[in-house]
Amino acid sequence: MTDGSGQREAPTRREYVKYGGAVLGAGLLAGCAGGSDTDPAGGSGSDQTETATSSSTATSTGENSYTATMSPMGELTLSEPPSSWVGGLGFTADVLTALGQADGAVGMADPRFWYRGFYDFLDGVTVPAKGDLTQFTTAERDTDLEVLYELDPDLMAVDPNPIIAVYGLDKGGAAEIQENVAPWFGNESRRRRFDGWTYWPGGEPYPYLSLPEYIPKYAALFGEEERGEALLNLYEPFIEDVRSRVPPKSERRSLALVNGRYNPENRDGWVVYNPKSEVEKTWGKKQYRDLNVVDAFEGAYDGQSSVKVGFEGLLEYDPDVIIFNFGITYRDFQGENLIEKQRELLNDHPVGSEVTAVKNDDLYVGGTPYQGPIINMFQTEMAAKQLYPDEFGSYPGYGRLPESEQLFDRQRLADTINGDI
């Protein structure tokens, strides 16, 4: 997309076609409608103006249009569904896989964060290998615009603001991508947005989205409303059933959500995360919110999202269950099983071995926070069995759950992803 002098050319005819008269002005000039009603700390802002529709009415050229609205970019209309897309750190990749669009992935901010293991349990569901996806960020945490020009995707399925805040992209670069590469379409709601969030393009706080709210939006843009509806008809009843079966508080075991990699030997302590979401709609720790967990370290965080403790601190708070956050990733990290190392360290230590969770062998692999609907279903099932085995059945270990003890229908999920609705 550059001429011989190294200067970028004007958008090609193909680039104009893929926008298809996209309604982008409102998003670029004012951000999302109703942004001033949003409480960025509490996530209580209304998102009632956001819509997701796919037009069945032919345009003047005889083509259909595909329209959806998502903060912060506003309404987007395409003349045809995107055939290629670039994602962020795994969330939208899982959403789009659930909608049957995995084969359109060409790049990500960092493909290493997209956990693919759960797809192995779904017949006929395939996703690109990590090595087949181009990373558009650098080791120095910069954004490589030339890579994005070379990828030439139809859609940037990611919120531009974390790319601006974390990966060195300036607002001019974000606007250049929007104009010359592909439209941005994403909303970062993994966790509470940190101080210094850019709120581009409108400059105002914008609503958080719950995990199910993404599905009809992306479904409309890709012309997959039927598949999106079928997915929600499986996902939402499953989550509601799990929620309804959570034991009374007096019968719930206490949890410590511990980093699956760091410990007092390689860092300055065990990193223990607050398993409860600061913002109700965020999805990074959604399974623990849905399971209404009892946090063994409640009150210890001093306003932060985590706390570091030694072996003595772990014993002081004495959790009934320890779940290693990012555990599914750290099971095989650069050729090592870091979760097994964490278990061994606790069991072999004179103080660590006295922690209730260690004595009772209630040490479990936890999930990734980069979870769309597929990953979240598996991880909710995992956590339910790890925390409340009397209600949901015991957790036998990753990949060892027999069909009779599964909490949702794998075949129905696979059929939905594969379009057999």
N, C-alpha and C positions, 0 to 999 in steps of 0.2 A: 504493500500500500504506500510505497514511496517512489518518487521518480529518481532519475539518475543522480540528481544533486543531493539526494537524501531528504528532500522536503516531502511531506505527506501530500498526497493528491487529494482533490475534493472527493466527496462521497461518490461512489459508483452508482450506476442505475440500479444494480442489485440492492445496494444499501437503501436507496429511496423506496424500492418496492417492498422491502421487508418491514419498513415502518408503516407502509400502507395508509398514509394520512394519519399517523398516530397522533392522538390528542396528548401532547406533551407539554404544552405551554403552561397549563395550570400548575403542573408539578414543578416545573423549573422556576416559575416566578413566585409561587406562593406555598409550595409544599402541599401537605395534605389539608383537605378541608376540615375545619373544626379543630385544628392543631392547638389552638389556644385553650381548649377545654381539657387538654391532656395533662395529667399529673405524672411527670416523668419518674417520680420517686415511688408513687403508689400504683401506677399503671391503671388508674381508674378512668382515664379519658375515654370518651365515646368514640367509636369508630363506625358510626351508623351510616356515614356517607360512602363508605367503601362498598363497591359492588363487583360482581363478577358475572359477566354475560358473554355469550357467544351468539353473534347475530346469524340467523338463518336467512336473512333477507339479502339478496344479491345486491352488490354495489353497481354503479354505472358501468363498471368493466366486466360485470358478470361474476365477480368473485365475492365470497363471503368475507366477513370481518370477524375478528376475535378480540373482545374487549374485556379488560379487568382493571380493577382499581386497587392499589396498595400504597399505603404510606411508606416512605416519604415522597415517592415519585408521582403519586396521583394516578390518573387514568391513562391506560396504554391501549391503543388499538392497533392490531396487526392485520395485514391482508391475508396472511396464511399462518398456520401454527409454526413456531420455531422448529427448524430441523436440527439445529445445533445450539448448544448453550454452554455457558461457563458458570460454575458454582463457586461457593465459598469454602467452608471447612467441613462439609458433610451433611448439613441439615437439608438444604434444598435438593441436594443429590438424592437423599432418601425420599423426599416428597415426590420428586419427579420420577424416581424409580417406581414408586407406588402407583404412579399414573401411567406406567408403561413407556417412559421416555428415557430410560437409562442409555440407550444406544446413541442418543444425541449429545452426550457429554463429550466435550473436547478439551476442557481445561478447568482448573480450580485454583483458588488462592493457595491452597496447600492440600493436595490429594491424600497426604498421610493421615489426615484427621477423619477421613471417611472410612468408617469401619464397615467391612464387607462380609464379615463372617456369618451373619445371620441369614444372608441370602442362600447360603449353602443348604439350608433346611427347607427351602421352598422350591418345589419341582418346577423346572423350566425357567426359573428366574436367573438371568445372567446380567452382570454389570461389567463395565470396563475394568481391566486390571489397573492397579495404581500406576504402573509404568506407562500405560497407554494414555494417561491424562497429563497434559502440559501444565506445569505450575507457572502462574503469571506473577508470583512474588519471588523475591530473592532472599538469600540467606541473611542479607543485611537489612531485611524488613523494608524493602522498597518494592514499588510496583513497576513492572517492565511493560511499558506501553507498547513497545515494538512486538512483544510476544502476543499481546491482544490483537494488534493489527494483523499479525500473521495467522492467528487462529480464526479471525473473521467470523465470530459466532453470530447467530441471529438474536441471542438474548443474553444479557448479563443477569443471571438469576441469583443476585446477591444484593444486599443493601450496600450502597457505596460508602456509607459513613464509617463502618469499621475498617474499610480499606484506607480511607483518608486518615483515620485516627491511629491505626496500627502499622500500616504498610506504606507510609510516606507519600501517598497520592495527595496532591494538592487539589483544591476545588476546581482550578482551571483544567487539570488533567481529567477530573471526573466529568466535567462538562464536555471535554474533547471526546472522551469515550462515548458519552451519550449521543453526541452529534455524529461522530465519524465511524464508530465501531458497532455498537448495539445499545439498545435502551437498557437501563438498569431496571430491575424489577425484583425487589427483595425487601425484607424487613427484619432487622436483627433484634430478636427478642429472646435470645438464649438466657440472658441474665439482666439484671438492672444495668442500664447504660451508665457508664462511669462518668465522673466529672471530666469535662473537656470534650464531651461528645459534640460533633460538629453540626448535626441537624441540617445537613445539606439536602436539597437545595433551598428549602424555605426559610431556614434559620430559626424555626420554632420546634419545640418538642412535639413528637408525633406518637400516636398510640402504639402500644405493644399489641401483638397478635398472639392468641392462643394457638396451639398446634393445629387443631381441626380447622381453624379459620383460613389457613393457607390453602387447604385442599381445593375448595371451590374456585379460588382465585386463579391458581395455576391450571386447574382443570379447564376453566373457561378460556384461558389464553392458548392452551394447547388443543382445544376442541375435544376435551375428554370429560364432559360433564357427566355422562352416564357412568364412566369408570370412577369418577370422583364421588358420585353419590353412592355407588356400591361399596366403595372403600369406607366412607363414613358410616354406612349401615352395618359394617362389620366392626369398625374401630370403636365407635362411640358406645354401643351396647356392651362391648367387652370391658371398656374402662368403667362404665357405670356398674357393671356386675362386680368388678373387683372392689370398687369403692364401697358398695353396699355390704360387702362381706368382711370388711375390716373389723377386727374384734374391738370391744370396748377398751378404753384407754388403760384400765387397770390390768388388762390381759395382754397388752402389747409389750414386746421386748424392746429395750432401749438400744439405740443404734449409735455407733461412731462411724462416720463416713471418712475414711482415712486414705490419703494419697497412696496409690499402689506402687510408687517408685521410691519416694523419699523416706528416710528414717534417720535415727540419731547417728548412724555410722557414716552416711554419705551426705547428710545435711545436718542442720542444728536441731533436729527433732522430728517427731511424727507430725505431719501436716493433717489436721482434722478439719473437715469442711462443715459448715452449717448446711444440713440437708434440706432446710426449709427455704423456700423461695421468698425473696424480698418483695417481688412483684408477682401477683397472682397468675398472670397470663404467661409468664416465662416458662420455657420448656426444657431448660438444661437439667433440672432436677425434678422433672414432672412426676416421675414414678414415686418419689418419696413424698411429694405433696399429696398425690392421689391415695397413697397408703397411710396418710396421716401419722407419720412416724413419731415416736417418742425419741427426742434427741438427748443422748446421754450428756452432751456438752452444752445444753441449753444454758444461756447466761454467761458463757465463757468467752464469747467472741469479741466483746467490747466494740460493737459496731462494725466489725470486719466480717469478711466472708469465711475466714478460717482462723485457726489458732495453732501454734506449734507447742507441743508438749514432749517431755521425755518419757521414759518408761514409768517413772513415778507418777507423772501427771495422768498417764493413761490408766494407771491403777486407781488413782484418786477418783476419777469419774466412772470407772469400772463399767463399761458398756456390756450389755448382754450379747450383742452381735457387732462384729466389725465387718464392714463391706469396703473393699478396696476400690476407690474411685478410679476410673479409667482401667479397671482390671482386665477387661476383655482385650484391651490393647497391650497391656503390660504382660499378658500371658506369653507373648512371643515378641520381645522387644530386642531388636538387634541380636537375635539368636539366643536370648536368655529368657527364662521364665521368672520375671521379677516378683510375681505374686508368690511363687513358691519360696523365694528368698525372704520375703516379708514374713511369711508364716514361720519359716525356720528361725528367723531372728527373734520373733516373739516367743516361740516355744523354748528356745535355748537360753533365754535370759532369765535370771532368778526372779526379777520383779515382773517382767512382761508375762511370764508363764503363770502368774497369779491372777491376771485379768480374767474375769468371768468368761468372756468370749473365747479366750485362748484355752482355758481349762476345759470348756465344753466343746471345743473344736467348731465354734461358730464363726469361722473366718471365711469370707466369701468373695468371689470375683464380682466386682461391680461393673457398671456400664459406662458408656461414653455420653457426655452431655450433648454431643452433636447428633441428636436423634430426631428423625422425622417419624411418621406413623409406623413404619415397619419396625424400625429399631426400637421404638418406644414400646410396642406391643411385646416384643421379646423381653425387654428389660423390665417392664412392669411385671411380667410373669416371673422372671428371675427373682426380683426383690420381694414379691408377695410370698413366694415359697421360702426364701431365706429368712424373712422376718416372722411370718405367721404360719409355720408348718402345720399346726393343728387345724387350721381352716383351709389352707390351700394345698397341703401336701408338702413333703420335704423336698429339698433341692438336692438332687443327686450329683450335681456337677455340670459344668458347661458341656452341652451337646449330648447329655446322657438321659434326657427326659423321655420316657416312653410315651407313645401316643395316648394311652389311656389316662395319663396324668397331665396332659397339656391343657392349658386354660383357654386356648382359642384354636380355631380350625385352620391349620396350616394350608390345607389344600384349597379351602375357600379363598384365603388370602392370595395364594399363588395364582389361582384362576382369575381373580380380580386384576392382579398386576399384569397377567398375560392377556387380558381382554376377553376371557371366557366368562361372560357375565350372565 
